[in-house]
Amino acid sequence: METPLVNRRLTSEADYLAAKSFNDVRYVLWTETVMIWKLAFPVALCGLFQFLTISSTSIYAGHLGDIELSSISVYQGVISSIYFYLLYGMSTALATLCGQAFGAGQIQSTCVYVQRSWIILVVTCAILLPIYVYATPILKFLGQEKEIADLAGKYSIQVIPSMFSYAIAFPTTRFLQAQSKVKVIMCISFVVLLIQNILLYIFIHVFGWGTTGLAMTSNIIGWVYAVALVIYTIGWCKEEWTGFSWMAFRDLWTFAKLSFSSSIMTCLEQWYSTCIMLLAGKLHNPVIAVGSFSICFNVQGWHFMLLLGIGTAISVRISNTLGMSHPRAAIYSFYVTMLQSLFLGIIFMTIIFLGKEDLAIIFTNSEDIIQAVADLAYLLGIAMVINSASQVISGVAIGSGWQVMVAYINLACYYIVGLPIGIFLGFKQQLGVKGLWGGTMCGNILHILVLLLIIWKTNWTKEVEQTAHRMRIWSIN
């Protein structure tokens, strides 16, 4: 094994001994639970607050009308997802490097990494601008109804400024999460949520600006969030922030290739839902189909934010332990996190089954959409259990630096297996959204089984050696 990377003054933690008795298991379970949830709970609340900002937009759009709800849903599910998940996925390279570098005590490197990521993501946003400008013809080409495509295209042009805010927010968030500085992100997200709802009420109910008011609010809160994170990082992280460096402009192309390759895993996984949204727009009565699936997607998103917290926590934990040369801590952390995530998924599934008749009331007054959502509730509950396993596995992949390998698995499981089954059930068997969504879940299940087998077969001592090699390659010294 490589010589441990960790600078011992940064941590007093040691790797676990093999768990051979009940007391050993109990000790590992308690220790890892505390470590994971110290990260996961604030990140989950942060994610929930951020998702509620998206849901708030959908709620206000739904009360403007069914067309407005469907148009904003198509924007969020198609146009927004293209840049959002690309930028989010590109930032996972930063999560791997910053987490492992921080575990190894290479603090100055993490500052250079985040500055490189800012530059690369801003350039990426500029390249993606035509998608926003020509959103209407793109959506029409993809088969969306003219009225929905026109309004969604107009809205996409109005929210261009908010896209660039993510190029600053995502890398800064990854930088802070790698150091377990998650409470401040949670607080900023909560304040931003309050500001957003105040602005939405003023712009929609007082000024009557409709979807233009929704767009203006998105732009304002996006930049408030990004600027607040940067101010905290530069002004308060005195020990971790070593200042701006010209080193950020070195190796940009190599770093960009790493970021892009890392993004493929996330994009293939999340664009899967985008494909379902687009296909739902081709079903009979697309306004009801898209609206009902969008509401299920929003409800699922509330649970997903909790999973995002768990996934982020296991990602940080895995990357830090590998950087500290603690292979046994990495695999034990995965076992504990997976067990608890599945338990939470079952709880949420039960809640959905019991309250399926009332799920859509907060989003719409349309009886047709409310009933359509109730019919999808069973699939929604099952999806929550599947996502509980999937997000933990994704967190392990990010923390270990497996993004490229998992991208190939995602491509095979989701697009070669899952999507064709969904199309067959949804269109050929006339099962509509139920068949479309239920069929694509087969790809999710296959994806989980394959990655569980890989994790089970992984030699975590070799993963530590690969981490040491990665840190030598990317060290700024």
Salt bridges, closest charged atoms under 4 A:
GLU2 OE1 - ARG472 NH1 3.61
GLU13 OE2 - ARG317 NH2 2.91
GLU32 OE2 - ARG317 NH2 2.79
ASP150 OD1 - LYS140 NZ 3.16
ASP150 OD2 - LYS146 NZ 2.83
GLU240 OE2 - LYS181 NZ 3.73
ASP251 OD2 - ARG116 NH2 3.98
GLU357 OE2 - LYS356 NZ 2.94
